[in-house]
Amino acid sequence: MRVANLDGRLVLVTEEGRAVDVAEASGGRFGPDPMAAFADWRGFASWAAERLRDDAPGARALPLDPARLGAPVPRPAQIFAIGVNYREHADEAGYPPDSLPVTFTKFASSLTGNEATVALPDGNVDWEVELVVAIGVGGHGIARSDAWAHVAGVTVGQDLSERIAQLAGTMPQFSLAKSHPGFSPTGPWLVTPDALPDRDDLAISCAIDGETMQDSRTSRMIYDIPELIARLSAVVTLLPGDLIFTGTPAGIGNRRTPPRFLRAGEVLTSRVEGVGELVTRFA
């Protein structure tokens, strides 16, 4: 199942690539707000699966314009971001694997959707393609074996980072340097785990103007998705609609020789197998 934010309204995406308005199709059972599904994710998922069957009645399916897709989860209560979570990225960055996932936050005002145009601030802006997890059912102390049952779906994300401010002080400023407007593009939609070819092993990549910059697989994470959920929820209470940026593989700009950063006019295309393609433009 694919769930999207089309012009600020919650929609289901059909196999034919068309949109079904959830509020209309459910007769008002679920509201039009893209966050409405998280109030009762299991109930919503059950209804949506039935609605997407070929013989199910309801609202007509409308053409889906990718340029009109906003962030699938536009107002999460919490955003968790994980650093150096791929072995090859830890190696290129010069960080030994830690005994705990390196965790920071990205502020929700930095979220944007597919085909967004991001204004580059002063400094050196880097790319970091990531698989982003949306929590469907919250909890504290979630067991690793139960973790996938708490996931609503996954989407493609970019953890854009302004490296000068991030590394200027004695201690790095991860959260601020990664939260300029538009620095957390996500999309194009949320895909439920059952619709993925292999939820634990997905190809992940990004390219600038067609040139591949990162290319890996999510199975190379140091802490996989169940482990991240277990580790995070051992400390905090995860809430429905929370997002987890799960880390980036090798190939970022500031570890290249010479360093390479994003420039105005460039197009960044990020991909995750089974999810789709997220396009971000820079001005």
N, C-alpha and C positions, 0 to 999 in steps of 0.2 A: 504494500500500500504506500502511495506517495501523498503527502499532505503539504499544501502550499499556502502562501500568503499572496493573494492576487488583489492588487489595489487595496490592501488593508482588510480583505475579507478572507475568511477561512474556506479553502476549497480542497476537494479531492481531485487528484490527477488520474485520469483513466489510462488504460493501456494504449489508447489511440492518441494520447497527448492532448486531451481536452479537459476542461475544468468543470466540476460540479459544485455549485454553491452549497455549502453545508447547511446554513440556516434555512435556506429554501427547501432543500431536499429532506431535511429532518423535521419540517413543519415547526421549526422554532425550538425543538428539543435542545439543540446546540446552537449557541449564538454565532453571529458573524465574525466576532473578534478572533483573530488567529490564536489567541491565548485561551479561548473558550474550551478547547478540547482537553486542556490539562486539568480542568476542574474534576473530570471523571474520565481519565484516560482509558481505562479498561472498558467502560461503557461505550465511549466514543469509538474505540478500535473495533469492538464487536459490531456496533451499528454500521460503521463504515465498510467493514468487510462484507456485510450483507448487502449494503447499498451498491457496491461495485460489482456484484454478480450481474450477469447479462440480463436476467429476467426481473431485476428489482425495479419497482416503480420509483418515481420521484422527479426531481428537477432535471431539466434538459442539460446536456453537456455542451459547453460553449468553447470556442477556440481559445487556446492558451498562448498568450504572447510572453515569451521569456523576459522581455524588457520590463514587464509590469509586475514582476515577482519581487516582493519585499523579503526581508529576513523571515525565514519560516517560524522562528520563535523570537518575536520582536522585543519582548519586555520580560526577560527572565529575572527572577528575584536574585539569583546568584550566577556568576560566571566564574568557573574555575579554569585556569590555564596551566598546562604542565610543560616544564622546560626539560630539555635534553633527554627526551624519552625514546630516542632511536640510537642504537649503539654506534652507528657510523656518524651520527650528528654529534654525539658525546665525544667521539674521537677527534672530529675536525675542530670542535670548539675547545678541546683541551680540558674537558671536565671528566673526571672519573665517575662512573655510575655511583649514585648516592644510595644510602640505605632507605631513604624515603623519596617519593616523587617530589621533585622541585615544583612547588605550587605557588601561583600568584593569581591575580585577577585582572580581567579586562573590564573596563566600565561599560555599562549597557548603552551609554550614549554613543559609543563607537560602532554599534551594530548597523549594518546596511545589508542590502540584498543583491540579487543578481543584476549584472550589467550596470552597476553603480559607477559613477565617476567620482573619484576621490581626489581632493585637492592636496597636493604634496606640501607639507610644511617645510620650513627651513631645516636643513640637516640631511642626513643620509637615511633614506627609507628603504627598508629591506623587506623581502617576502618570506613567508613561512607557510607552506600549505599544510593543512591539518584535517584530520577526521574529527568532526565535532559531534558529540553525543548529547542528546536531549533526554532528560529524565522524565519519565511518564508517571511513575509511582515513587513517591519520596520515601525516606526512611533514615533511621540512624542505626549504625551497626549492621549494615547489610552484609550478609555472607557472600563470599566470592561465588559460591555455587548458585546463589539466587540472583546475582547481579543483572544478568541479561533480562530477567523478568521485570526489572525496574526501568528498562530503557524504552522510551517511546520510539525513538528512531535516531538515525544519524544523517548528517549533512556534510557538505564540503565547506571548509572555512579557510580563511587566511588570517594569520596573526601578524599583521603588518607592524613594523617596528622602526622607530626613528633611533638610530644607533648612537648618535652623538650624545643626546640627552640620557639615553639609557646607560651609557658607560662613563658619563662625565664625572660623577662623584666617587667618593670612597666606596660607597655601596651602590649597586646598580638600581636604577629606577625602572624596573620592568613594567609595572602597571601603568604609570603615567606615559612612558615612551611608547606604549602599545595601545593607547586609547584616544588618539586624535580622532576627529570626526571621520567616519568611514573606515577606520583601521581594523574593523572586525567584520568584513563581508562574509556572509553565510548564504548557502543556497545550493542549487536552485529551489530545492524542496527537502522535506524530511522523508526518509525512507525507513519503513519499519524493518527490524532485523530479519523477519521471516522472508522478506523480499530480496535479501542480499544473496549473492552467489556463495559466499563463505564469510560469515560475519567476523571471523577471526583472522582473515587473510585476504585483504583487498589491495589491489594496485592503487597507488597514490602518486600524483605527479603534478607539476606545474610548468608552464612555459611563458616566456615573454616574447611577444610578437612571433610566436611559432617556434622559438628556440627553447628546448627543454632545459630547465634549471634543476629540477628535483625529480627523482624517479625511484620509487621504493615500494615496499609492501607493508601493510599495517601489522603483519605477523612479526616484523622486526622491532616492534616496540619492546622496551625494557619492561615496562609495566603495561600489560594489556588492559583492555576495557574492564573486565571483571575485577582485576586487581586494583585499578584506579578507583572504581566505585567502592570496593571494600575498604581501601585505605582512606579515602576521603570521608566516607560515612562513619568510619571509626572515630572521627574527630567532630565533624559537623553533621547537622541534619540536612540531607538533600531534599529539595522541594520539587514538586511537579513543575516542569518547565525550566529547571536549571540547565545550564549548558556546561559541558566540559570540552575544552580544546585540548586534544590528547597529545600534542607535541608534533614536532616536524622532523622529517628525515634530513639527511645531508644535502648540501647544494645551495645553502643560503649565500647571499651576496657578500657579507662582510668577512667570510672565510675563503673567498676566492683570491687568486693572485693574478692581477691586482684586484682589489675589492670592486664590486659591481653593485650599483644601487639603481632604484627605479627612477625613470625620467618622465617628464610630462610628455604626453602623446603616446606612451606605451600602453599595451594591452596585456594584462596578466590573466592567463587561463589556467584554472585549477581543476583537477579531475580526481574523482574517486570512483573506482570500479563499482558498478551496481547502483551508484547514486546519480552521477551525471557530471555536468560541467558548470563551473562558476566563472563568470567573466567580470573582470574589474578593469576599469580604465582610469588613467591618471592625467591630471591637469595641474 
